[in-house]
Structure formats: structure tokens, C-alpha cells
Amino acid sequence: MRYALLVATVAAALVASPAFAGNGNGGNGQDKKAPGGPSDSQTTLVSGPTPVDPANIPAEAAGGSLVARTGALPATDSCGTCINTCWYATSRSGPSDWSGHVYIYQHLTWCGNGAAVTYGSVWQSYDQSGWYTLSSAYGPWWSGGCIGCYTLRASGYILWQWHSALVNVAHSGSSHLDSTMYAYGGLTF
């Protein structure tokens, strides 16, 4: 009796095991798949651009901020219409999925007259959760445009790691963020 039970169990295991193996490609028992690694970085606009009263722009930025004003970067002589308007916005980049996220944020303030950027400041912050950990952060720095030009671009990036909590699987990556501010209040990344 025990021998018959053992033979039946082994036979059932041999028949059932191929049905539970798979690669995620269909409904023929081949739809089981091991969890993958981290997701790709996605860049998005978190808030803004929101108009700000130019009188509320501080003469000196907070510690850790990068400021550009006339004299800080190469400037052109064109004034455009000389009506100065200012904006504030926050952009973000990083991977996010069911296992958590890691983000780099750029907090941007800039002024322009429609033809030229007249002021710019940027500072960065970071957020992590779940299986993602922030390894290091770099920036911000000015990487394009100028005060007096039509655009001003701020750049920065982070290095991160992803460690699975269930099995010993690890990945590492980077997320880069370029935010380009325009003299008319537009923002691209």
C-alpha cells in the first residue's frame, strides 16, 4: 500500500512539474514567470509651471541652491519686451513600480521676459522607498543656455540600487534629469 502511494505521488509530480514551469508566454501552462528587476526611469512634471510674483523671488537662494542671474552666466544684451514674469515648477525622474521607487526632484524658479531668461535657481531633493536605495546624488549644475538666452537648463543625476527582499537578486542604475526653462514660462525635460 505504501509502495503504491509512493509510485502515485512520484508519477503525479512528474506529470505536473512541466505544467508549472514557464516563461510568461501563454495559457498552456507556460505563464509562470520569475519577478523581474527594477523598472525604467520615468521623467515627469510634478507641479507647475506656476506664476510667481517677481517681488517674492529672494535675492539670495537657500543653501544648496544654484542661482543664475546677470553676471553669473554669459548674458546677451537683448531685453525683449522687458516685462519680467517668474515661475516655479518641480520635475522628477526615477524608477517606480510595485516594489518601491527612487526619485530625483528638481525645484526650479526662473524669470523671463518672453525673449530671454532673466533669473534662474534650482535645488534638488530625493525620495526612496521599498526595495530601492539611493546610493549617491550629483548636481544640480547649469548645463545649457544662459541668463539673457531664450533657455536655461539645469542637470543632475542619482545612482541607485534595487535589492529583492525575497531572493538574492540585485540591480543598480542611474536616473538623469535635465530641466530646460524657457523665457516665456515653458519647461521641458
MDAnalysis code that builds the backbone (N, CA, C; Angstrom):
import MDAnalysis as mda
import numpy as np

u = mda.Universe.empty(567, n_residues=189, atom_resindex=np.repeat(np.arange(189), 3), trajectory=True)
u.add_TopologyAttr("name", ["N", "CA", "C"] * 189)
u.add_TopologyAttr("resid", np.arange(1, 190))
u.add_TopologyAttr("resname", ["MET", "ARG", "TYR", "ALA", "LEU", "LEU", "VAL", "ALA", "THR", "VAL", "ALA", "ALA", "ALA", "LEU", "VAL", "ALA", "SER", "PRO", "ALA", "PHE", "ALA", "GLY", "ASN", "GLY", "ASN", "GLY", "GLY", "ASN", "GLY", "GLN", "ASP", "LYS", "LYS", "ALA", "PRO", "GLY", "GLY", "PRO", "SER", "ASP", "SER", "GLN", "THR", "THR", "LEU", "VAL", "SER", "GLY", "PRO", "THR", "PRO", "VAL", "ASP", "PRO", "ALA", "ASN", "ILE", "PRO", "ALA", "GLU", "ALA", "ALA", "GLY", "GLY", "SER", "LEU", "VAL", "ALA", "ARG", "THR", "GLY", "ALA", "LEU", "PRO", "ALA", "THR", "ASP", "SER", "CYS", "GLY", "THR", "CYS", "ILE", "ASN", "THR", "CYS", "TRP", "TYR", "ALA", "THR", "SER", "ARG", "SER", "GLY", "PRO", "SER", "ASP", "TRP", "SER", "GLY", "HIS", "VAL", "TYR", "ILE", "TYR", "GLN", "HIS", "LEU", "THR", "TRP", "CYS", "GLY", "ASN", "GLY", "ALA", "ALA", "VAL", "THR", "TYR", "GLY", "SER", "VAL", "TRP", "GLN", "SER", "TYR", "ASP", "GLN", "SER", "GLY", "TRP", "TYR", "THR", "LEU", "SER", "SER", "ALA", "TYR", "GLY", "PRO", "TRP", "TRP", "SER", "GLY", "GLY", "CYS", "ILE", "GLY", "CYS", "TYR", "THR", "LEU", "ARG", "ALA", "SER", "GLY", "TYR", "ILE", "LEU", "TRP", "GLN", "TRP", "HIS", "SER", "ALA", "LEU", "VAL", "ASN", "VAL", "ALA", "HIS", "SER", "GLY", "SER", "SER", "HIS", "LEU", "ASP", "SER", "THR", "MET", "TYR", "ALA", "TYR", "GLY", "GLY", "LEU", "THR", "PHE"])
u.atoms.positions = np.array([
    [0.813, -1.188, 0.000],
    [0.000, 0.000, 0.000],
    [0.862, 1.259, 0.000],
    [1.891, 1.270, 0.860],
    [2.778, 2.423, 0.891],
    [3.524, 2.558, -0.437],
    [3.909, 1.442, -1.002],
    [4.625, 1.470, -2.264],
    [3.734, 2.046, -3.368],
    [2.479, 1.669, -3.423],
    [1.542, 2.177, -4.421],
    [1.325, 3.673, -4.238],
    [1.232, 4.128, -2.989],
    [1.068, 5.557, -2.706],
    [2.302, 6.348, -3.141],
    [3.486, 5.802, -2.897],
    [4.727, 6.449, -3.311],
    [4.810, 6.546, -4.832],
    [4.483, 5.471, -5.550],
    [4.525, 5.472, -7.009],
    [3.525, 6.482, -7.559],
    [2.324, 6.564, -7.009],
    [1.316, 7.517, -7.470],
    [1.770, 8.954, -7.245],
    [2.404, 9.248, -6.115],
    [2.887, 10.597, -5.812],
    [3.994, 11.003, -6.759],
    [4.955, 10.105, -7.005],
    [6.049, 10.410, -7.921],
    [5.520, 10.614, -9.335],
    [4.590, 9.781, -9.781],
    [4.022, 9.917, -11.122],
    [3.283, 11.246, -11.262],
    [2.536, 11.641, -10.245],
    [1.807, 12.909, -10.291],
    [2.782, 14.083, -10.336],
    [3.868, 14.004, -9.578],
    [4.863, 15.077, -9.578],
    [5.531, 15.202, -10.935],
    [5.828, 14.077, -11.578],
    [6.466, 14.120, -12.891],
    [5.541, 14.687, -13.956],
    [4.263, 14.412, -13.859],
    [3.301, 14.909, -14.833],
    [3.020, 16.387, -14.589],
    [2.926, 16.807, -13.340],
    [2.537, 18.174, -13.016],
    [3.670, 19.174, -13.152],
    [4.914, 18.816, -12.905],
    [6.003, 19.798, -12.887],
    [6.208, 20.539, -14.202],
    [6.120, 19.909, -15.375],
    [6.261, 20.705, -16.602],
    [5.131, 21.717, -16.784],
    [3.969, 21.423, -16.241],
    [2.855, 22.350, -16.386],
    [3.059, 23.615, -15.568],
    [3.854, 23.538, -14.491],
    [4.088, 24.707, -13.655],
    [5.345, 25.482, -14.032],
    [6.135, 24.960, -14.918],
    [7.303, 25.695, -15.403],
    [6.827, 26.636, -16.491],
    [7.542, 27.719, -16.719],
    [7.087, 28.595, -17.789],
    [7.949, 29.815, -17.954],
    [7.600, 30.578, -18.994],
    [8.347, 31.776, -19.302],
    [7.440, 32.981, -19.515],
    [6.182, 32.887, -19.144],
    [5.298, 34.040, -19.268],
    [4.708, 34.218, -20.646],
    [4.648, 33.165, -21.449],
    [4.206, 33.321, -22.830],
    [2.946, 32.544, -23.170],
    [1.943, 32.593, -22.362],
    [0.721, 31.976, -22.843],
    [-0.033, 31.226, -21.785],
    [-1.163, 30.672, -22.219],
    [-2.058, 29.991, -21.304],
    [-1.910, 28.487, -21.335],
    [-0.858, 27.943, -21.882],
    [-0.683, 26.496, -21.962],
    [0.183, 25.972, -20.817],
    [0.066, 26.601, -19.641],
    [0.885, 26.200, -18.517],
    [2.230, 26.893, -18.527],
    [2.498, 27.676, -19.558],
    [3.774, 28.362, -19.689],
    [3.658, 29.833, -19.285],
    [2.782, 30.167, -18.350],
    [2.571, 31.559, -17.993],
    [3.138, 31.943, -16.632],
    [3.938, 31.129, -16.029],
    [4.577, 31.464, -14.762],
    [5.902, 32.154, -15.074],
    [6.231, 33.196, -14.331],
    [7.450, 33.943, -14.620],
    [8.050, 34.462, -13.326],
    [9.355, 34.369, -13.211],
    [10.046, 34.908, -12.045],
    [9.942, 36.431, -12.059],
    [9.909, 37.073, -10.883],
    [9.836, 38.529, -10.858],
    [11.047, 39.150, -11.541],
    [10.802, 40.220, -12.298],
    [11.874, 40.907, -12.995],
    [12.575, 41.906, -12.101],
    [13.484, 42.653, -12.677],
    [14.232, 43.657, -11.947],
    [13.473, 44.967, -11.868],
    [14.187, 46.045, -11.586],
    [13.556, 47.343, -11.423],
    [13.029, 47.888, -12.745],
    [12.118, 48.835, -12.648],
    [11.551, 49.440, -13.849],
    [12.483, 50.521, -14.392],
    [12.192, 50.998, -15.600],
    [12.968, 52.073, -16.211],
    [12.608, 53.403, -15.565],
    [13.532, 54.348, -15.610],
    [13.276, 55.684, -15.083],
    [12.253, 56.405, -15.949],
    [11.358, 57.108, -15.306],
    [10.364, 57.928, -15.980],
    [10.515, 59.358, -15.492],
    [10.514, 60.319, -16.411],
    [10.619, 61.729, -16.051],
    [9.245, 62.356, -16.189],
    [8.859, 63.164, -15.192],
    [7.539, 63.775, -15.193],
    [7.575, 65.145, -14.532],
    [6.561, 65.934, -14.820],
    [6.374, 67.226, -14.180],
    [5.486, 67.014, -12.964],
    [5.975, 67.337, -11.780],
    [5.228, 67.137, -10.547],
    [4.286, 68.300, -10.309],
    [4.764, 69.530, -10.501],
    [3.915, 70.716, -10.323],
    [4.420, 71.848, -11.203],
    [3.488, 72.725, -11.575],
    [3.845, 73.936, -12.307],
    [3.934, 73.722, -13.798],
    [4.491, 74.673, -14.502],
    [4.977, 75.957, -14.024],
    [3.838, 76.825, -13.491],
    [4.067, 77.369, -12.308],
    [3.114, 78.227, -11.622],
    [3.681, 79.638, -11.572],
    [2.911, 80.659, -12.004],
    [3.417, 82.035, -11.934],
    [3.719, 82.455, -10.487],
    [4.812, 83.194, -10.336],
    [5.249, 83.700, -9.043],
    [5.487, 85.194, -9.198],
    [5.112, 85.968, -8.199],
    [5.353, 87.408, -8.217],
    [6.862, 87.662, -8.166],
    [7.421, 88.406, -9.134],
    [8.865, 88.660, -9.122],
    [9.357, 89.291, -7.819],
    [8.518, 90.017, -7.122],
    [8.920, 90.628, -5.851],
    [9.165, 89.573, -4.777],
    [8.626, 88.360, -4.951],
    [8.797, 87.293, -3.972],
    [10.022, 86.417, -4.234],
    [10.762, 86.707, -5.273],
    [11.975, 85.949, -5.564],
    [13.079, 86.481, -4.646],
    [13.668, 85.623, -3.795],
    [14.700, 86.116, -2.872],
    [15.975, 86.533, -3.604],
    [16.645, 87.525, -3.050],
    [17.902, 87.984, -3.644],
    [18.969, 86.901, -3.549],
    [18.972, 86.144, -2.454],
    [19.900, 85.049, -2.267],
    [19.102, 83.762, -2.091],
    [19.503, 82.711, -2.730],
    [18.800, 81.430, -2.638],
    [19.217, 80.690, -1.372],
    [18.410, 79.727, -0.981],
    [18.697, 78.910, 0.200],
    [19.956, 78.081, -0.031],
    [20.561, 77.619, 1.068],
    [21.759, 76.789, 0.967],
    [21.514, 75.566, 0.093],
    [22.469, 75.234, -0.744],
    [22.341, 74.094, -1.644],
    [21.724, 74.437, -2.978],
    [21.213, 75.664, -3.117],
    [20.614, 76.079, -4.384],
    [21.681, 76.601, -5.327],
    [21.409, 76.461, -6.595],
    [22.255, 77.003, -7.640],
    [21.492, 78.160, -8.260],
    [22.086, 79.352, -8.275],
    [21.405, 80.549, -8.751],
    [22.140, 81.105, -9.951],
    [21.367, 81.563, -10.936],
    [21.941, 82.250, -12.092],
    [21.208, 83.568, -12.249],
    [21.954, 84.638, -12.303],
    [21.388, 85.958, -12.592],
    [22.435, 86.705, -13.404],
    [22.101, 87.853, -13.874],
    [23.011, 88.598, -14.723],
    [24.391, 88.641, -14.092],
    [25.381, 88.243, -14.855],
    [26.751, 88.201, -14.372],
    [27.173, 86.801, -13.952],
    [26.214, 85.933, -13.600],
    [26.550, 84.578, -13.169],
    [26.854, 83.678, -14.357],
    [26.159, 83.889, -15.457],
    [26.387, 83.141, -16.686],
    [26.524, 84.145, -17.823],
    [27.028, 83.742, -18.974],
    [27.109, 84.683, -20.086],
    [25.735, 85.264, -20.406],
    [25.674, 86.558, -20.555],
    [24.401, 87.226, -20.811],
    [24.442, 87.906, -22.174],
    [23.276, 87.997, -22.800],
    [23.165, 88.746, -24.047],
    [22.584, 90.116, -23.705],
    [22.595, 91.029, -24.652],
    [22.131, 92.393, -24.391],
    [20.672, 92.604, -24.741],
    [20.028, 91.650, -25.423],
    [18.639, 91.812, -25.834],
    [17.713, 91.789, -24.633],
    [16.786, 92.701, -24.602],
    [15.860, 92.812, -23.473],
    [14.495, 92.241, -23.810],
    [14.181, 92.056, -25.060],
    [12.833, 91.612, -25.402],
    [11.846, 92.711, -25.051],
    [10.745, 92.353, -24.457],
    [9.741, 93.353, -24.086],
    [9.993, 93.930, -22.705],
    [10.946, 93.379, -21.970],
    [11.346, 93.841, -20.636],
    [10.225, 93.757, -19.609],
    [9.195, 92.961, -19.847],
    [8.176, 92.675, -18.844],
    [8.570, 91.350, -18.217],
    [8.972, 91.393, -16.987],
    [9.516, 90.213, -16.324],
    [8.410, 89.424, -15.631],
    [8.331, 88.127, -15.909],
    [7.401, 87.212, -15.257],
    [8.220, 86.064, -14.689],
    [7.805, 85.534, -13.529],
    [8.553, 84.451, -12.889],
    [7.653, 83.232, -12.693],
    [8.284, 82.048, -12.621],
    [7.569, 80.794, -12.471],
    [8.296, 79.876, -11.511],
    [7.543, 78.922, -10.964],
    [8.092, 77.883, -10.104],
    [7.567, 76.546, -10.616],
    [8.417, 75.521, -10.619],
    [7.990, 74.182, -11.047],
    [8.864, 73.136, -10.368],
    [8.349, 71.913, -10.315],
    [9.102, 70.774, -9.790],
    [9.030, 69.642, -10.808],
    [10.193, 69.123, -11.197],
    [10.255, 67.971, -12.102],
    [10.900, 66.817, -11.354],
    [10.701, 65.605, -11.869],
    [11.204, 64.417, -11.174],
    [11.577, 63.346, -12.187],
    [12.557, 62.501, -11.791],
    [12.943, 61.359, -12.613],
    [13.311, 60.207, -11.695],
    [13.010, 58.991, -12.146],
    [13.392, 57.806, -11.400],
    [12.464, 56.644, -11.683],
    [12.878, 55.445, -11.298],
    [12.051, 54.259, -11.495],
    [11.002, 54.129, -10.378],
    [9.861, 53.575, -10.744],
    [8.791, 53.341, -9.783],
    [7.986, 52.131, -10.226],
    [7.746, 51.205, -9.316],
    [6.917, 50.038, -9.602],
    [6.364, 49.492, -8.295],
    [5.801, 48.302, -8.332],
    [5.166, 47.724, -7.147],
    [6.157, 47.518, -6.001],
    [7.467, 47.450, -6.306],
    [8.452, 47.179, -5.262],
    [8.999, 48.450, -4.614],
    [8.579, 49.622, -5.075],
    [9.016, 50.881, -4.490],
    [9.432, 51.882, -5.548],
    [10.225, 52.862, -5.142],
    [10.698, 53.888, -6.068],
    [11.938, 54.563, -5.505],
    [12.639, 55.290, -6.388],
    [13.701, 56.214, -6.002],
    [13.629, 57.373, -6.995],
    [13.558, 58.602, -6.466],
    [13.353, 59.781, -7.309],
    [14.403, 60.842, -7.041],
    [14.738, 61.589, -8.097],
    [15.454, 62.851, -8.002],
    [14.450, 63.935, -8.388],
    [14.341, 64.962, -7.562],
    [13.454, 66.102, -7.825],
    [14.308, 67.333, -8.096],
    [13.880, 68.163, -9.046],
    [14.482, 69.480, -9.236],
    [13.405, 70.521, -8.986],
    [13.702, 71.435, -8.070],
    [12.801, 72.530, -7.707],
    [13.334, 73.778, -8.393],
    [12.584, 74.275, -9.365],
    [13.059, 75.312, -10.281],
    [12.292, 76.617, -10.090],
    [13.005, 77.720, -10.087],
    [12.409, 79.052, -10.114],
    [13.142, 79.827, -11.191],
    [12.402, 80.470, -12.092],
    [13.043, 81.258, -13.142],
    [12.144, 82.408, -13.550],
    [12.766, 83.430, -14.120],
    [12.060, 84.599, -14.623],
    [12.476, 84.811, -16.071],
    [11.566, 85.393, -16.835],
    [11.856, 85.681, -18.229],
    [10.974, 86.801, -18.728],
    [11.372, 87.387, -19.838],
    [10.595, 88.479, -20.429],
    [9.998, 88.081, -21.773],
    [9.950, 86.805, -22.048],
    [9.415, 86.316, -23.315],
    [10.486, 86.087, -24.358],
    [11.590, 86.826, -24.240],
    [12.681, 86.681, -25.197],
    [13.939, 86.140, -24.540],
    [14.107, 86.384, -23.227],
    [15.332, 85.973, -22.545],
    [15.017, 85.579, -21.104],
    [15.732, 84.569, -20.606],
    [15.645, 84.205, -19.194],
    [16.445, 85.248, -18.426],
    [15.831, 85.806, -17.353],
    [16.494, 86.872, -16.602],
    [16.958, 86.428, -15.221],
    [16.484, 85.277, -14.755],
    [16.873, 84.760, -13.436],
    [16.596, 83.266, -13.421],
    [17.398, 82.500, -12.701],
    [17.142, 81.077, -12.546],
    [17.749, 80.549, -11.263],
    [17.029, 79.667, -10.598],
    [17.585, 78.959, -9.439],
    [17.031, 77.539, -9.436],
    [17.821, 76.624, -8.891],
    [17.411, 75.214, -8.823],
    [18.030, 74.592, -7.591],
    [17.284, 73.690, -6.945],
    [17.830, 72.833, -5.899],
    [17.194, 71.472, -6.063],
    [17.849, 70.459, -5.521],
    [17.394, 69.080, -5.691],
    [17.032, 68.464, -4.353],
    [16.076, 67.523, -4.408],
    [15.744, 66.687, -3.259],
    [15.555, 65.269, -3.776],
    [15.424, 64.320, -2.838],
    [15.432, 62.910, -3.212],
    [14.425, 62.154, -2.356],
    [13.930, 61.025, -2.874],
    [12.992, 60.190, -2.145],
    [13.236, 58.739, -2.547],
    [13.118, 57.829, -1.581],
    [13.294, 56.404, -1.857],
    [12.321, 55.619, -0.994],
    [11.912, 54.444, -1.484],
    [11.065, 53.548, -0.700],
    [11.186, 52.132, -1.242],
    [10.757, 51.177, -0.429],
    [10.720, 49.782, -0.848],
    [12.096, 49.194, -1.054],
    [12.252, 48.477, -2.152],
    [13.478, 47.750, -2.446],
    [14.546, 48.640, -3.082],
    [14.223, 49.907, -3.346],
    [15.164, 50.847, -3.947],
    [15.911, 51.618, -2.861],
    [17.215, 51.823, -3.068],
    [18.005, 52.658, -2.172],
    [18.845, 53.624, -3.005],
    [18.914, 54.851, -2.531],
    [19.712, 55.885, -3.174],
    [21.172, 55.687, -2.771],
    [22.060, 55.541, -3.753],
    [23.479, 55.349, -3.478],
    [24.220, 56.673, -3.389],
    [24.010, 57.554, -4.377],
    [24.651, 58.860, -4.368],
    [23.902, 59.798, -5.306],
    [24.126, 61.107, -5.093],
    [23.434, 62.132, -5.877],
    [24.443, 63.174, -6.338],
    [24.214, 63.716, -7.523],
    [25.112, 64.701, -8.113],
    [24.292, 65.838, -8.700],
    [24.734, 67.066, -8.471],
    [24.068, 68.228, -9.024],
    [23.381, 69.018, -7.939],
    [22.712, 70.048, -8.339],
    [22.480, 70.477, -9.720],
    [23.640, 71.297, -10.277],
    [23.649, 71.416, -11.608],
    [24.581, 72.295, -12.299],
    [23.880, 72.836, -13.537],
    [24.348, 73.988, -14.016],
    [23.810, 74.556, -15.246],
    [24.502, 73.865, -16.416],
    [23.723, 73.321, -17.339],
    [24.296, 72.552, -18.440],
    [23.965, 73.117, -19.811],
    [23.254, 74.238, -19.858],
    [22.941, 74.821, -21.151],
    [22.197, 76.122, -21.007],
    [22.171, 76.882, -22.079],
    [21.506, 78.168, -22.056],
    [22.294, 79.172, -21.235],
    [21.650, 80.294, -20.908],
    [22.317, 81.323, -20.116],
    [21.295, 82.366, -19.687],
    [21.692, 83.216, -18.765],
    [20.897, 84.388, -18.448],
    [21.049, 85.326, -19.639],
    [19.929, 85.720, -20.192],
    [19.948, 86.515, -21.415],
    [19.675, 85.683, -22.652],
    [19.688, 84.368, -22.527],
    [19.344, 83.470, -23.635],
    [17.866, 83.093, -23.533],
    [17.374, 82.429, -24.554],
    [15.975, 82.007, -24.596],
    [15.696, 80.865, -23.617],
    [16.745, 80.056, -23.277],
    [16.579, 78.914, -22.373],
    [17.694, 78.883, -21.337],
    [17.422, 78.135, -20.269],
    [18.411, 77.844, -19.233],
    [18.140, 76.417, -18.783],
    [19.164, 75.552, -18.795],
    [18.966, 74.135, -18.461],
    [19.748, 73.762, -17.208],
    [19.070, 73.069, -16.278],
    [19.688, 72.530, -15.063],
    [19.760, 71.013, -15.193],
    [20.842, 70.422, -14.673],
    [21.034, 68.974, -14.755],
    [21.442, 68.397, -13.410],
    [21.181, 67.128, -13.241],
    [21.604, 66.379, -12.074],
    [21.289, 64.910, -12.288],
    [21.867, 64.051, -11.446],
    [21.543, 62.629, -11.554],
    [21.778, 61.931, -10.230],
    [21.204, 60.718, -10.136],
    [21.368, 59.877, -8.956],
    [21.815, 58.488, -9.389],
    [22.523, 57.814, -8.502],
    [22.841, 56.397, -8.647],
    [22.032, 55.660, -7.595],
    [21.445, 54.514, -7.958],
    [20.589, 53.780, -7.034],
    [20.808, 52.285, -7.174],
    [20.309, 51.562, -6.180],
    [20.361, 50.093, -6.186],
    [18.976, 49.549, -5.883],
    [18.721, 48.356, -6.397],
    [17.462, 47.645, -6.165],
    [17.824, 46.256, -5.676],
    [17.332, 45.895, -4.501],
    [17.607, 44.581, -3.911],
    [16.280, 43.893, -3.622],
    [16.097, 42.707, -4.172],
    [14.904, 41.924, -3.913],
    [14.910, 41.454, -2.468],
    [13.760, 41.542, -1.822],
    [13.659, 41.108, -0.432],
    [13.448, 39.590, -0.332],
    [13.021, 38.944, -1.407],
    [12.665, 37.531, -1.349],
    [13.805, 36.599, -1.757],
    [14.546, 36.984, -2.764],
    [15.659, 36.174, -3.241],
    [16.860, 37.095, -3.421],
    [18.022, 36.531, -3.550],
    [19.226, 37.335, -3.662],
    [19.401, 37.833, -5.094],
    [18.625, 38.843, -5.467],
    [18.715, 39.471, -6.777],
    [18.957, 40.956, -6.552],
    [19.915, 41.530, -7.247],
    [20.237, 42.949, -7.086],
    [20.526, 43.575, -8.444],
    [20.162, 44.824, -8.579],
    [20.440, 45.616, -9.776],
    [20.883, 46.996, -9.325],
    [21.561, 47.696, -10.200],
    [21.898, 49.084, -9.931],
    [21.629, 49.887, -11.192],
    [21.444, 51.183, -11.019],
    [21.162, 52.020, -12.169],
    [21.354, 53.480, -11.843],
    [21.015, 54.321, -12.807],
    [21.106, 55.763, -12.622],
    [19.874, 56.414, -13.234],
    [19.543, 57.582, -12.716],
    [18.443, 58.380, -13.255],
    [18.961, 59.789, -13.444],
    [18.851, 60.290, -14.659],
    [19.366, 61.613, -15.031],
    [18.179, 62.544, -15.245],
    [18.316, 63.802, -14.839],
    [17.239, 64.770, -15.003],
    [17.805, 66.069, -15.560],
    [17.342, 66.459, -16.750],
    [17.645, 67.752, -17.367],
    [16.341, 68.526, -17.446],
    [16.284, 69.682, -16.830],
    [15.092, 70.537, -16.887],
    [15.462, 71.817, -17.626],
    [14.772, 72.084, -18.746],
    [15.041, 73.270, -19.547],
    [13.923, 74.273, -19.343],
    [14.293, 75.452, -18.839],
    [13.343, 76.538, -18.581],
    [13.385, 77.518, -19.745],
    [12.216, 77.990, -20.180],
    [12.115, 78.891, -21.325],
    [11.716, 80.287, -20.859],
    [12.113, 81.294, -21.645],
    [11.868, 82.701, -21.300],
    [10.380, 83.048, -21.242],
    [9.511, 82.251, -21.848],
    [8.079, 82.524, -21.843],
    [7.357, 81.717, -20.746],
    [8.093, 80.929, -19.954],
    [7.484, 80.166, -18.867],
    [7.333, 78.681, -19.132],
    [7.741, 78.231, -20.287],
    [7.664, 76.797, -20.597],
    [8.754, 76.003, -19.914],
    [8.539, 74.696, -19.812],
    [9.507, 73.803, -19.187],
    [9.486, 72.471, -19.908],
    [10.655, 71.965, -20.266],
    [10.775, 70.629, -20.848],
    [11.868, 69.870, -20.115],
    [11.835, 68.541, -20.265],
    [12.848, 67.707, -19.628],
    [13.139, 66.523, -20.506],
])
